[in-house]
Amino acid sequence: MTSDSVDAISPLGVLPPPGPSCVHLPLDVTPQELARYAVGLANARGGTVLVGAPPTQAPGERDAGELHPLMVTHAIFELSGGRLTVNVQHHRQPGGGKVLAVFVPQAPYVLAAPDGAVLAWNGTHLVPVTPAESEPAPQQDYTAVVPPDASLADLDPHEVARLRGLGHKGGLSHLPDLDFLRELGLLVPSGGALRPTLAAILLAGTPAALKAHVPQAEVCFYHHQTPDVEFQFREDLLRPIPALLSRLAELIQARNRFTPVQVGLFRIEVWDQDEAVYREALLNALMHRDYTLRDAVHVHHYPDRLEIMNPGGLPGGITPGNILRHQPKRRNPLLAEGLARLGLVERAGVGVDKMYGLLLRHGKEPPEYTTYPDAVTLTLHSPGFDAEFVRFVARKQEEMQTLSLDMLIVLSLLAREGEATRAALARALQLPEDRTPRLLRSLEEHGLIVRSGVGRGIAYTLSEEVRRALGRERPRSQPAASPRARRSALDPGAPTLAEVRAAALALAREQGRVRNRELREACGLSPQQAWRVLRRLVLEGHLVKQGSGTRDASYALGAAQRTSSD
């Protein structure tokens, strides 16, 4: 809301007159027509829609009480495609009649009707907005919106105290409550009083305020005892973000396990789900989700993975293939800034790097992002880990003082796959291929990797020293072989990577699809080994994943393979 917004109904019950921030409609208005005015007002500056104001009916005659709030919210939901959240209330006037008030926030972007029409309220009428006029509309920060009927009573003192406990990290804890909240940008002057923004309600709102203003801030947690879609436990949470994080950590830790890894005199605890990683993932979901959508965040805890399903997808321009390198984008700047100043997140946007680094240091797969037009799913896999890789990284970290994230990505990929071309390493690093030589030369100079082949046939493997450190030294009786023909040192009879890939494509071609179980049985692999091969074939465009989870997922031929077959 803008600072010149007026209250819908004053404490004395006085109704505001019609104008740029208030629309008066008659009693015979339909919910669908009312929805048009609400969307038009949201496309302008936001405000209030009043039905039956001023009440002119005699006692006992019909009033706005006959218009049910659910009918109104449903009509607005349908017209705006679920992107406009309003608050609908009845107010009884001194004469006894009821007025319906619809409190409408300013939309963060232009809302179009299903037929493509865009309307805006000009203070007296609904007027069409042409595409040329709507294009320059600024992308407003939705969490900076001030709900028209919000007040200080919408903030929970206990949650404000929780924020103050975090605020010492940013040097804010010495401030009085109101100054503390104003310094964070959570309280702003509006309508002659200090009022909370949606970011304030998300961080310290009462249960009633969250339900009234941002019910979509709910997080649904599911625990699955098996990798199947069936869940055994569910808890729906609508709480301020710090309280949400605390409860979600309790739910995940209650079903979490760790394995100790001894490195010299020190012990490293490798958890199925590392708290620092999933906390960062949850914070990213809550900070960057699209709060204009009515959907909740869904967290699924499986024995072999944690999935966080987030409404709104990745911010514009960011994809799973460039998320490590793309300039950070904040969908909700005020909320993100508040979380950063409270010390909950890094201001520099290094959350994804942090997750990558922690997972790779613990001998695990990097995080996996799956995008949809209006959502994104982050998967943190935990089917096991490479203990020798954990020890190797810990020792090498001391010796070299630092192992950069890029070095970890290369070493982790080669430890998992055995060998990789420069093009494959560039994809894993999310860099253009011509920007990888310096890094790869540095790894060669440190004796960590070696290369073979020439031109486009160059391939990289771990050095003999690293293989020995990882317990993968080639038996003396086995002659040296090229990386592409090399078989497992633990099982010389195992199929090569090329043979497993060929088997997966052959099964998909013959049966129309291939499953993890079928590839395991055909090649004698573990579930994780089969999954790695299938995922790599998907990333390269040879296969297309269908379904989700472990049991339901199958893989069909991708466009590249269909073209080559034709």
Salt bridges, closest charged atoms under 4 A:
ASP4 OD2 - ARG45 NH1 3.09
ASP7 OD1 - ARG195 NH2 2.59
GLU33 OE2 - ARG36 NH1 2.97
GLU66 OE1 - ARG62 NE 3.42
GLU78 OE2 - HIS74 NE2 3.91
ASP154 OD2 - HIS213 NE2 3.65
GLU159 OE1 - ARG162 NE 3.00
ASP177 OD1 - ARG164 NH1 3.21
GLU183 OE2 - ARG341 NH2 3.17
ASP228 OD2 - ARG551 NH1 3.39
GLU235 OE2 - ARG239 NH2 3.99
GLU235 OE1 - ARG247 NH2 2.87
ASP236 OD1 - ARG234 NE 2.83
GLU250 OE1 - ARG247 NH1 2.87
GLU269 OE2 - ARG267 NH2 2.97
ASP272 OD2 - ARG257 NE 2.97
ASP274 OD2 - HIS362 ND1 3.76
GLU280 OE1 - LYS354 NZ 3.50
ASP290 OD2 - ARG83 NH1 3.85
ASP304 OD1 - ARG305 NH1 2.92
GLU307 OE2 - ARG305 NE 2.87
GLU337 OE1 - ARG330 NH1 3.33
GLU337 OE2 - ARG347 NH2 3.16
GLU365 OE1 - ARG416 NE 3.36
GLU365 OE2 - ARG532 NE 2.73
GLU365 OE1 - ARG535 NH2 3.14
GLU368 OE1 - HIS381 NE2 2.75
ASP386 OD2 - ARG472 NH2 2.16
GLU388 OE2 - ARG391 NH1 2.95
GLU399 OE2 - LYS396 NZ 3.23
ASP406 OD1 - ARG325 NH2 2.55
GLU433 OE2 - ARG422 NE 3.53
GLU433 OE2 - ARG456 NH1 3.08
GLU444 OE1 - ARG451 NE 3.45
GLU464 OE2 - ARG467 NH2 2.49
GLU464 OE2 - ARG474 NH2 2.94
GLU499 OE1 - ARG487 NH1 3.31
GLU521 OE2 - ARG517 NH1 3.78
GLU540 OE2 - ARG427 NH2 3.70
GLU540 OE1 - ARG501 NH2 2.71
GLU540 OE1 - HIS542 NE2 3.57
